[in-house]
Amino acid sequence: MNPHSDNQEERPETPAAPSVGQVFLVGAGPGGAEMLTLRGVTVLAKADVVCMVQEPSPELAKHREALLTHCPADVTVVHPDECEDVDAFTVSRAKEGDNVVRLYSGDPLFGCGGGRLAAACQRAGVGFEVVPGLSAATSVPTFAGVPLMPDGVSELRVVNANDPDLDWERIAHGNASLVVMFPDARWGENTAGAAPSFDKVCKALVSGGREATTPVAVTRMGGTTEQSTVVSTLSRLTTDLKSADAKGYHVTSPATLIVGEGVNQQRELSWFETRPLFGWRVLVPRTKEQAASLSEQLRSYGSVPEEVPTISVEPPRTPQQIERAVRGLVTGRYQWVAFTSVNAVKAIRERCEDYGLDARAFAGVKVATVGEQTAAALREFGIQPDLTPPENQQSSSGLVDVWPPYDAELDPIERVLLPRADIATETLAAGVGDLGWEVDDVTAYRTVRAAPPPAATREAIKGGGFDAVLFTSSSTVRNLVGIAGKPHNTTVIAVIGEKTAQTAEEFGLRVDVVAPKPSVSALAEALSEYGANQRAEAIAAGKPVLKPSQKRRGRRRKSM
């Protein structure tokens, strides 16, 4: 019988089985968003649902939210307080066909309860994958600069202080390094249902046989820029924690107690908290796109940059000028093009692309530039600058100093294109014109004052919530004061050059740092050197190392 015969009765189609998703248990590490593994990034990129971590502090919650930048735009985000049983919710969404990521603050199977979810997936027939993460038990001591197995110590014990049935005599025995985890840290009296205090743990260890002089360290908020470490001994820890608390080094959850000989090396090996701008909240008056490299450099010094744009870049009101300029590039109208800002490069590039042109439109044209970032933007477009000022003269006047005079015998074309902002100075156009060139001074973009930042940011600026402000031009000074008010007198003011310093002083600001050359990279480096010097001076004087926002200076900003 022919199975394809027309006489064969058609059979109804079997309905397709519903697709089943997968559960990913992802360890996010104990601190900032950069602790996530590459596998974790890959998994988040294909997530339909993300179940967040229940964090004990707003600071850590903010770090976790940063992980969502790796997710698709339409991902569903669920916080633990939004459902009664997170594990059951996770399994149910996977059975509906979703890829569900459950985040853990550490390693999923090391004290984070991931085993319960894995077992639930197994019972429900749902596929799961465990993505290991950095455990707080080992990474927090590393961030604190405490080796857990120094010479002479061959054993490490990890203790969860929440367990009410711990055998402290057994734990205290010998010279093993101890890592005691305090998800709910307190140095004061116990409260009902809370983990034991540091004081009671230290007394239990001494009663169990450890010497009262055994070195200990307490690290809070490990792996974040709010981290702080207090070094003491078992007998003095409570007193030293109270003293640190009075100085502003608050020990709150989550906290880790490290006991053992490795603590003796903490002051020598401390590398994270000793960064020159550690924990400094630095205001960068630029958009996130413009400030990307600068913010990354500031983070390498330990600071927390916050971008607050002070200007908004908009197209010129009449585009005919820039359209003629781009056509002139193609028709050979110009011998030179001079770029003095990243925005000018962006404006010309976008106009070229509108016409279907690329870097080949600059064939036969020489290109001059001011500033490291401007040159980098050109190279990204595929253009290598032919002329730049010396490193210590990155300005329009510096470019004029090296610009060649027009020579009718050597230069076939005498015209220069200068695309710039509507409010740019005339320095370059006038200087190049004085050298015999004809300059097409074209408005490539307009700069207008940005909208005011949120109220909380404005209050932080005026109330001393920022430790430093970087001013990269005179206009950023004027615009920031205009949209948000003057920075508080405790805030360190760092400027890119003398002209910007002069503008800041005209607005009544005390200038603390001036970059040695007009470069945002040099400005960030100069601020880090300032922070390092402040730290060294405090240590030499036997004083606590405080951030500028923790200080209260007697003098106020100069009034106008």
C-alpha positions as CSV (number, residue, x, y, z in Angstrom):
1,M,0.0,0.0,0.0
2,N,1.3,3.4,-1.0
3,P,1.6,5.4,2.2
4,H,1.0,8.6,0.1
5,S,-2.2,7.2,-1.6
6,D,-5.0,9.7,-1.9
7,N,-7.3,7.0,-0.4
8,Q,-5.4,6.9,2.9
9,E,-7.3,8.6,5.7
10,E,-5.4,11.6,7.0
11,R,-4.3,11.3,10.6
12,P,-4.5,14.3,12.9
13,E,-1.2,15.9,13.7
14,T,0.2,15.2,17.2
15,P,0.4,18.5,19.1
16,A,4.0,19.6,19.6
17,A,5.3,19.2,23.2
18,P,5.7,22.6,24.9
19,S,9.3,23.8,24.8
20,V,11.1,23.7,28.1
21,G,13.6,26.3,29.1
22,Q,16.6,26.0,31.3
23,V,17.7,27.3,34.7
24,F,21.1,28.9,35.1
25,L,22.5,29.2,38.7
26,V,25.0,32.1,38.3
27,G,27.5,33.0,40.9
28,A,28.0,36.8,40.7
29,G,30.8,37.1,43.2
30,P,30.8,39.0,46.5
31,G,31.4,42.5,45.2
32,G,31.2,44.7,42.2
33,A,29.7,43.8,38.8
34,E,33.1,43.1,37.3
35,M,33.4,39.9,39.5
36,L,31.1,38.1,37.1
37,T,32.7,35.4,35.0
38,L,32.7,35.4,31.2
39,R,30.4,32.4,31.3
40,G,28.0,34.4,33.5
41,V,28.0,37.2,30.9
42,T,27.2,34.7,28.1
43,V,24.3,33.2,30.1
44,L,22.8,36.6,31.0
45,A,22.9,37.6,27.3
46,K,20.3,34.9,26.5
47,A,18.2,35.2,29.6
48,D,14.4,35.6,29.4
49,V,14.1,36.0,33.2
50,V,16.6,37.1,35.8
51,C,16.0,36.5,39.5
52,M,18.1,39.0,41.5
53,V,20.0,38.6,44.7
54,Q,18.5,39.8,48.0
55,E,21.3,42.2,49.1
56,P,21.6,43.6,52.7
57,S,22.6,47.1,51.6
58,P,21.6,49.7,48.9
59,E,25.3,49.8,47.8
60,L,25.4,46.1,46.9
61,A,22.0,46.2,45.3
62,K,23.3,48.9,43.0
63,H,26.2,46.7,42.0
64,R,23.9,43.9,41.2
65,E,21.6,46.1,39.1
66,A,24.7,46.8,36.9
67,L,24.7,43.1,35.9
68,L,21.5,43.7,33.9
69,T,23.5,45.6,31.2
70,H,24.5,42.2,29.9
71,C,20.8,41.1,29.4
72,P,18.5,41.6,26.5
73,A,16.4,44.8,26.6
74,D,13.2,42.8,27.1
75,V,14.4,40.7,29.9
76,T,12.0,40.2,32.9
77,V,13.7,41.1,36.2
78,V,12.3,39.7,39.4
79,H,13.4,40.7,42.9
80,P,13.2,38.2,45.8
81,D,10.6,40.2,47.7
82,E,8.2,40.0,44.6
83,C,7.4,36.3,45.1
84,E,7.0,34.0,48.0
85,D,9.1,31.1,46.8
86,V,11.9,32.1,44.3
87,D,13.0,28.6,43.6
88,A,9.4,27.5,42.7
89,F,9.0,30.6,40.6
90,T,12.2,29.8,38.8
91,V,11.3,26.2,38.0
92,S,7.8,27.2,36.8
93,R,9.1,29.9,34.4
94,A,11.6,27.4,33.0
95,K,8.8,24.8,32.4
96,E,6.9,27.5,30.5
97,G,9.9,27.7,28.1
98,D,12.0,30.6,29.5
99,N,15.7,30.6,30.1
100,V,15.9,31.7,33.8
101,V,19.0,33.1,35.5
102,R,19.1,32.9,39.2
103,L,21.9,35.1,40.6
104,Y,23.8,34.3,43.8
105,S,26.2,36.6,45.7
106,G,29.2,34.3,45.7
107,D,29.3,30.7,44.4
108,P,25.9,29.0,44.0
109,L,26.9,25.8,45.8
110,F,29.1,27.3,48.5
111,G,26.9,28.6,51.2
112,C,24.4,30.3,48.9
113,G,21.6,27.7,48.8
114,G,21.9,26.9,45.2
115,G,21.7,23.2,46.0
116,R,18.0,23.5,46.8
117,L,17.2,25.0,43.4
118,A,19.3,22.4,41.6
119,A,17.5,19.6,43.4
120,A,14.1,21.3,42.6
121,C,15.0,21.4,38.9
122,Q,16.1,17.7,39.0
123,R,12.7,16.7,40.5
124,A,10.8,18.8,37.9
125,G,12.7,17.5,35.0
126,V,14.1,20.9,34.1
127,G,17.6,21.2,32.8
128,F,20.0,23.4,34.8
129,E,23.5,24.6,34.7
130,V,25.6,25.9,37.6
131,V,27.9,28.8,36.7
132,P,30.6,28.9,39.4
133,G,31.3,32.3,41.0
134,L,33.9,33.8,43.3
135,S,33.2,32.8,46.9
136,A,33.3,35.5,49.5
137,A,35.2,33.0,51.7
138,T,38.3,33.3,49.6
139,S,37.9,36.5,47.5
140,V,37.1,38.9,50.4
141,P,40.3,38.1,52.3
142,T,42.2,38.5,48.9
143,F,40.6,42.0,48.5
144,A,41.6,42.8,52.1
145,G,45.2,41.7,51.4
146,V,45.1,38.7,53.9
147,P,46.8,35.4,52.7
148,L,44.7,32.5,54.0
149,M,47.5,30.0,53.9
150,P,50.8,31.8,54.7
151,D,54.0,29.9,55.4
152,G,53.4,27.6,58.3
153,V,49.7,27.4,58.0
154,S,48.3,24.4,56.1
155,E,44.6,24.4,56.9
156,L,41.7,26.7,56.3
157,R,38.3,26.5,58.0
158,V,35.2,28.3,56.8
159,V,32.5,29.0,59.4
160,N,28.9,30.2,58.9
161,A,28.2,32.3,62.1
162,N,24.4,31.8,61.6
163,D,24.7,28.2,62.7
164,P,23.7,28.1,66.4
165,D,25.3,24.6,67.0
166,L,28.9,25.4,66.2
167,D,31.6,23.6,68.2
168,W,33.9,26.5,68.9
169,E,36.4,24.4,70.7
170,R,36.9,22.2,67.7
171,I,37.0,25.3,65.4
172,A,39.5,27.1,67.6
173,H,41.9,24.1,67.8
174,G,45.3,24.5,66.2
175,N,46.6,27.3,64.0
176,A,44.3,26.9,61.0
177,S,43.2,30.2,59.3
178,L,39.5,30.8,60.0
179,V,37.1,32.7,57.8
180,V,33.8,33.4,59.7
181,M,31.0,34.6,57.5
182,F,28.6,37.2,59.0
183,P,25.7,37.7,56.6
184,D,24.1,39.9,59.4
185,A,27.1,41.6,61.0
186,R,26.9,43.3,64.4
187,W,29.5,44.2,66.9
188,G,27.0,45.2,69.6
189,E,24.5,43.0,71.5
190,N,22.7,40.2,69.9
191,T,19.1,40.6,68.9
192,A,16.5,37.8,68.6
193,G,17.3,35.6,65.7
194,A,20.5,37.5,64.7
195,A,23.9,36.0,64.1
196,P,26.3,36.1,67.1
197,S,28.2,39.3,67.6
198,F,31.9,39.7,66.7
199,D,32.5,40.0,70.5
200,K,30.9,36.7,71.3
201,V,32.7,34.9,68.5
202,C,36.0,36.2,69.7
203,K,35.3,35.2,73.3
204,A,34.2,31.7,72.1
205,L,37.4,31.3,70.1
206,V,39.5,32.3,73.1
207,S,37.5,29.9,75.4
208,G,38.1,27.2,72.8
209,G,41.9,27.6,73.1
210,R,43.0,30.4,70.7
211,E,45.4,32.9,72.2
212,A,43.8,36.3,73.0
213,T,46.6,38.0,70.9
214,T,45.7,36.0,67.8
215,P,45.5,38.6,64.9
216,V,42.0,39.1,63.4
217,A,40.6,41.3,60.6
218,V,37.1,42.3,59.8
219,T,36.2,43.3,56.2
220,R,32.9,44.7,55.3
221,M,31.4,45.2,51.8
222,G,34.3,43.1,50.4
223,G,35.1,43.7,46.7
224,T,33.3,47.0,46.5
225,T,34.5,50.6,46.8
226,E,32.7,50.7,50.1
227,Q,35.1,48.1,51.5
228,S,36.8,48.7,54.8
229,T,39.0,46.5,56.9
230,V,39.8,46.8,60.6
231,V,42.8,44.8,61.9
232,S,43.0,43.8,65.6
233,T,43.3,40.8,67.9
234,L,40.7,38.5,69.5
235,S,40.8,40.4,72.8
236,R,40.7,43.9,71.3
237,L,38.4,43.5,68.3
238,T,35.2,44.9,69.9
239,T,37.1,48.0,71.2
240,D,38.8,48.6,67.9
241,L,35.6,48.2,65.9
242,K,33.9,50.8,68.1
243,S,36.8,53.2,67.6
244,A,36.7,52.6,63.8
245,D,32.9,53.2,63.8
246,A,33.4,56.5,65.6
247,K,35.9,57.5,62.8
248,G,33.5,56.7,60.1
249,Y,34.6,53.1,59.2
250,H,31.2,51.6,59.9
251,V,31.2,47.8,60.0
252,T,27.9,46.6,58.6
253,S,26.7,43.6,56.7
254,P,27.9,41.7,54.9
255,A,31.1,41.3,56.9
256,T,33.8,38.6,57.1
257,L,36.0,37.8,60.1
258,I,39.4,36.5,59.3
259,V,41.5,34.9,62.1
260,G,45.0,33.7,61.9
261,E,48.7,34.5,61.1
262,G,47.9,35.8,57.6
263,V,46.3,38.9,59.1
264,N,49.8,40.0,60.2
265,Q,50.6,40.7,56.5
266,Q,47.5,42.7,55.8
267,R,49.1,46.2,56.1
268,E,51.9,45.1,53.8
269,L,49.7,43.3,51.2
270,S,46.7,45.7,51.2
271,W,46.3,46.6,47.6
272,F,42.6,47.4,47.1
273,E,41.7,49.8,49.8
274,T,45.1,51.6,49.3
275,R,44.3,52.8,45.8
276,P,44.9,56.6,45.6
277,L,41.2,57.5,45.1
278,F,39.6,54.5,46.8
279,G,35.9,55.0,47.4
280,W,36.0,58.6,46.1
281,R,32.8,59.6,44.4
282,V,34.0,61.7,41.4
283,L,31.7,63.8,39.3
284,V,32.5,63.8,35.6
285,P,30.7,66.6,33.7
286,R,30.3,64.6,30.5
287,T,27.9,62.1,28.9
288,K,28.6,58.4,29.4
289,E,29.7,58.1,25.8
290,Q,32.2,60.9,26.1
291,A,33.4,59.9,29.5
292,A,33.9,56.1,28.8
293,S,37.7,56.1,28.8
294,L,38.0,58.7,31.5
295,S,35.6,56.9,33.8
296,E,37.5,53.6,33.3
297,Q,40.8,55.3,34.2
298,L,39.2,56.8,37.4
299,R,37.9,53.3,38.4
300,S,41.4,51.9,38.1
301,Y,42.4,54.4,40.8
302,G,39.6,53.0,43.0
303,S,37.1,55.8,42.6
304,V,33.4,55.7,41.7
305,P,32.8,58.1,38.7
306,E,29.4,59.5,38.0
307,E,28.7,61.1,34.7
308,V,26.6,64.3,34.7
309,P,26.4,65.9,31.3
310,T,26.5,69.7,31.4
311,I,26.0,70.3,27.7
312,S,23.8,68.8,25.0
313,V,25.1,68.6,21.5
314,E,22.6,69.4,18.7
315,P,22.8,69.8,14.9
316,P,23.3,73.3,13.5
317,R,20.1,75.3,12.9
318,T,21.0,75.5,9.2
319,P,22.7,72.4,7.8
320,Q,23.7,74.0,4.4
321,Q,27.2,75.0,5.6
322,I,28.2,71.5,6.7
323,E,26.6,69.9,3.6
324,R,28.7,72.2,1.4
325,A,31.8,71.4,3.4
326,V,31.4,67.6,3.0
327,R,30.8,68.0,-0.7
328,G,34.0,70.1,-0.8
329,L,36.0,67.3,0.7
330,V,35.0,65.1,-2.2
331,T,35.5,67.7,-4.9
332,G,39.0,68.7,-3.7
333,R,38.1,72.1,-2.3
334,Y,40.3,71.7,0.8
335,Q,44.0,71.2,1.5
336,W,43.5,70.8,5.3
337,V,40.8,69.9,7.7
338,A,41.3,70.7,11.4
339,F,39.4,69.0,14.2
340,T,39.4,70.4,17.7
341,S,36.8,68.1,19.4
342,V,35.3,64.6,19.3
343,N,31.9,66.2,18.5
344,A,33.3,67.8,15.4
345,V,34.7,64.5,14.2
346,K,31.3,62.8,14.9
347,A,29.4,65.6,13.1
348,I,31.5,65.3,9.9
349,R,31.5,61.5,10.0
350,E,27.7,61.3,10.4
351,R,27.2,63.7,7.5
352,C,29.6,61.6,5.3
353,E,27.7,58.4,6.2
354,D,24.4,60.1,5.3
355,Y,25.9,60.6,1.8
356,G,27.2,57.0,1.7
357,L,30.8,58.1,2.1
358,D,33.6,56.8,4.3
359,A,37.2,57.8,5.2
360,R,38.1,57.7,1.5
361,A,36.4,61.1,1.2
362,F,39.5,62.5,2.9
363,A,41.8,61.2,0.2
364,G,44.4,63.8,-0.6
365,V,43.4,66.0,2.3
366,K,45.7,66.6,5.3
367,V,44.1,66.4,8.7
368,A,45.1,68.2,11.9
369,T,43.8,67.6,15.3
370,V,43.8,68.8,18.9
371,G,43.5,66.4,21.8
372,E,44.1,62.7,22.4
373,Q,40.4,61.7,22.3
374,T,39.9,63.7,19.1
375,A,42.7,61.9,17.5
376,A,41.4,58.6,18.7
377,A,37.9,59.4,17.2
378,L,39.6,60.1,13.9
379,R,41.6,56.8,13.9
380,E,38.3,55.0,14.7
381,F,37.0,56.5,11.5
382,G,40.0,55.2,9.6
383,I,42.0,58.5,9.4
384,Q,45.5,59.0,10.8
385,P,46.1,62.7,11.8
386,D,48.9,64.4,9.9
387,L,49.5,67.3,12.4
388,T,49.1,67.5,16.1
389,P,50.5,69.9,18.7
390,P,53.1,68.8,21.2
391,E,51.8,66.8,24.2
392,N,52.1,69.8,26.6
393,Q,50.3,72.2,24.2
394,Q,47.1,70.3,23.3
395,S,45.1,73.4,22.4
396,S,44.1,75.6,19.5
397,S,47.0,78.0,20.1
398,G,49.3,75.0,20.3
399,L,48.1,73.8,16.9
400,V,48.7,77.3,15.4
401,D,52.2,77.2,16.7
402,V,53.0,74.1,14.5
403,W,50.8,75.0,11.5
404,P,52.8,75.5,8.3
405,P,52.4,78.9,6.6
406,Y,50.7,78.9,3.2
407,D,53.2,78.6,0.3
408,A,51.7,79.2,-3.1
409,E,54.5,77.1,-4.8
410,L,54.2,74.1,-2.5
411,D,50.5,74.1,-1.6
412,P,48.1,73.5,-4.6
413,I,45.1,74.5,-2.6
414,E,44.9,77.4,0.0
415,R,41.7,76.5,1.7
416,V,41.2,75.0,5.2
417,L,38.0,73.4,6.6
418,L,37.4,74.1,10.3
419,P,34.3,72.3,11.6
420,R,33.5,73.3,15.1
421,A,31.0,74.2,17.8
422,D,28.9,77.4,17.5
423,I,30.5,78.8,20.6
424,A,34.1,77.8,19.9
425,T,36.8,80.5,20.2
426,E,38.3,82.2,17.1
427,T,41.9,81.3,18.1
428,L,42.5,78.6,15.5
429,A,40.7,80.3,12.6
430,A,42.5,83.6,13.2
431,G,45.9,82.0,13.7
432,V,45.7,79.9,10.5
433,G,44.3,82.9,8.6
434,D,47.3,84.9,9.7
435,L,49.6,82.3,8.1
436,G,48.1,83.0,4.7
437,W,45.4,80.3,4.5
438,E,41.7,80.8,3.6
439,V,39.6,79.3,6.4
440,D,36.0,77.9,6.0
441,D,34.9,78.3,9.6
442,V,31.8,76.0,9.6
443,T,29.4,75.4,12.5
444,A,29.2,71.6,12.6
445,Y,27.2,71.3,15.8
446,R,25.6,73.5,18.5
447,T,26.2,73.2,22.2
448,V,23.3,74.0,24.6
449,R,23.1,73.7,28.3
450,A,21.9,70.3,29.4
451,A,18.9,69.8,31.6
452,P,19.5,69.8,35.4
453,P,20.5,66.4,36.9
454,P,18.1,64.7,39.4
455,A,17.4,66.4,42.7
456,A,19.5,63.9,44.6
457,T,22.6,64.6,42.4
458,R,22.1,68.4,42.8
459,E,21.9,68.0,46.5
460,A,25.1,65.8,46.5
461,I,26.9,68.5,44.5
462,K,26.0,71.3,46.8
463,G,26.0,69.3,50.0
464,G,29.4,67.7,49.8
465,G,28.3,64.2,48.6
466,F,31.0,64.2,45.9
467,D,34.7,63.9,46.8
468,A,35.9,65.5,43.6
469,V,34.7,67.2,40.4
470,L,36.7,67.2,37.1
471,F,36.3,70.2,34.9
472,T,37.4,69.7,31.4
473,S,36.7,73.1,30.0
474,S,35.5,76.6,31.1
475,S,32.1,75.8,29.7
476,T,31.7,72.8,32.0
477,V,32.3,75.1,35.0
478,R,29.7,77.6,33.9
479,N,27.2,75.0,32.9
480,L,27.5,72.8,36.0
481,V,27.1,75.8,38.3
482,G,24.2,76.9,36.2
483,I,22.3,73.6,36.2
484,A,23.2,72.2,39.6
485,G,24.9,74.9,41.8
486,K,28.4,75.3,43.2
487,P,30.2,72.3,44.6
488,H,30.6,72.2,48.3
489,N,33.8,73.5,49.9
490,T,34.9,69.9,50.9
491,T,34.9,68.8,47.2
492,V,38.2,68.7,45.5
493,I,38.2,70.8,42.3
494,A,40.4,69.4,39.5
495,V,40.7,71.3,36.2
496,I,42.3,70.6,32.8
497,G,44.2,73.8,32.4
498,E,44.9,77.4,33.5
499,K,42.0,78.9,31.6
500,T,39.6,76.5,33.2
501,A,41.2,77.2,36.6
502,Q,40.6,80.9,36.0
503,T,36.9,80.4,35.2
504,A,36.5,78.2,38.3
505,E,38.0,80.9,40.5
506,E,35.8,83.5,39.0
507,F,32.9,81.4,40.2
508,G,34.3,81.3,43.7
509,L,35.8,77.8,43.6
510,R,39.1,76.9,45.2
511,V,41.1,75.0,42.6
512,D,43.0,72.0,44.1
513,V,44.4,70.2,41.1
514,V,45.5,71.5,37.6
515,A,46.5,69.0,35.0
516,P,50.1,69.3,33.8
517,K,48.9,69.2,30.2
518,P,45.5,69.7,28.6
519,S,44.5,66.1,28.5
520,V,41.6,64.3,30.3
521,S,43.9,61.4,31.0
522,A,46.5,63.7,32.5
523,L,43.7,65.3,34.6
524,A,42.7,62.0,36.0
525,E,46.3,61.1,36.8
526,A,46.8,64.4,38.5
527,L,43.8,63.8,40.7
528,S,45.1,60.4,41.6
529,E,48.5,61.9,42.6
530,Y,46.6,64.4,44.8
531,G,44.7,61.6,46.5
532,A,47.9,59.6,47.0
533,N,49.6,62.6,48.6
534,Q,46.6,63.2,50.9
535,R,46.6,59.6,52.0
536,A,50.4,59.7,52.7
537,E,50.1,62.8,54.7
538,A,47.3,61.4,56.9
539,I,49.3,58.2,57.5
540,A,52.4,60.1,58.4
541,A,50.4,62.3,60.9
542,G,48.9,59.2,62.4
543,K,45.4,60.3,61.3
544,P,42.7,58.2,59.7
545,V,42.6,58.2,55.9
546,L,39.3,60.0,55.1
547,K,37.7,60.9,51.9
548,P,37.1,64.6,51.2
549,S,33.4,64.1,51.7
550,Q,34.2,62.8,55.3
551,K,36.0,66.0,56.2
552,R,34.7,69.3,57.3
553,R,36.9,72.2,56.3
554,G,36.6,75.5,58.2
555,R,36.7,77.8,55.2
556,R,33.9,78.0,52.7
557,R,34.2,78.5,48.9
558,K,35.0,82.1,48.2
559,S,31.9,84.2,47.5
560,M,31.5,86.1,44.3
